[in-house]
């Protein structure tokens, strides 16, 4: 899957979560261990509309700035800054 607007020669960082249990409140109907990115608009688990950052530090700043909204939309699981290419390959 190619993401429009993202230079493939550059590392991009995105906020990601892993479902802590089956039918997790943050993504009803999911399986335990399902991986999701966070939506930039709703802060909920998603695979679309995610923010991409040029550095891990910028991604972590975004996570910290929106931590209250993220805690409400994606409860009970830690949010991590991950390399988008590695995440898409299932390596992180």
Secondary structure as GFF3:
##gff-version 3
##sequence-region A 1 92
A	DSSP	beta_strand	13	18	.	.	.	ID=ss1
A	DSSP	beta_strand	35	38	.	.	.	ID=ss2
A	DSSP	beta_strand	45	46	.	.	.	ID=ss3
A	DSSP	alpha_helix	56	65	.	.	.	ID=ss4
A	DSSP	alpha_helix	67	73	.	.	.	ID=ss5
A	DSSP	beta_strand	80	83	.	.	.	ID=ss6
A	DSSP	alpha_helix	84	88	.	.	.	ID=ss7
###
